[in-house]
Amino acid sequence: MNNIYLPYLATIEDIYEEAPDVRTFRLVFKDEKVRDAFDFKTGQFGLYSAFGAGESTFCIASSPTRKGYIQCTFRRGGRVTSALADLNIGDTMGFRGPYGNWFPIEEWKGKNLVFIAGGIGLPPVRSVIWNCLDRRKDFGDITIVYGAKTVADLVYKNELAEWGKMSDVKLVQAVDPGGETPDWKGKVGFVPTVLEQTAPSPKDAIAVTCGPPIMIKFVLQALNKLGFSDEQVYTTLENKMKCGVGKCGRCNVGDIYICKEGPVYTAEEVKGMYNDF
């Protein structure tokens, strides 16, 4: 029987400084057989380990259409993410996964897509965005609404610039009031408000959102105002994860174990969880 807690060894091939205390790692598995055979679906997550410090759970931020490597994006915070942030190009770390369910993009063929993210909530959405852009002919209009507290807090700045130049993508960027700089050309306002102003049509559309819980709460309200049903809206609850395999019990919401059943849910499913969730 395989040891479910035994991680794959991965080399940090590149590091990108995204925002204050936010980094992206490009990881390549040391074992060529693992590297060649590894596959995942967009929305799945993993456990990333700094040896001697422990593991931390977050999404696979790259798209499964990009082979030979995976990427993760994280903010330095606690003990493990601080240890990860201290690693350098060429260092070895661990990865367990992929775990969880995924965004059902095969069911979205022909649909218009609306992506809404806030701050460090963009990485899981980025995986879906690139997956869909790499299969651009399968989908209709693509709208991306992304905001952060300040201009400095926007992650993936190079990719935002790339998306902004695409003729078949509508990108709307925003920062909170007071977070703009003199040369800022995007919107100033909170993401739910900017989303309402952007007013994407709910007809034949799917919305994907991730960000701080308070943002998601008001984004769901904004989408309802725009005519989106809860069945049309997806989010990820990866921040509820701990062990990844439903053993430790820290991911449970009532009788639901997010590690086993999630992390991807429709808004309808999320609203059916505990009232205080």
Secondary structure, DSSP 8 states (H G I E B T S, - for coil): ---TT--EEEEEEEEEEEETTEEEEEEEESSHHHHHH----TT-EEEEEETTTEEEEEE--S-TTS-S-EEEEEE--SHHHHHHHT--TT-EEEEEEEES----GGGGTT-EEEEEEEGGGHHHHHHHHHHHHTTGGG-S-EEEEEEESSGGG-S-HHHHHHHHH-TTEEEEEEE-TT---TT--SEES-HHHHHHHH----TTEEEEEES-HHHHHHHHHHHHHTT--GGGEEEE-GGG-SSSSS-SSTTEETTEEHHHH-SEEEHHHHHTS-TT-
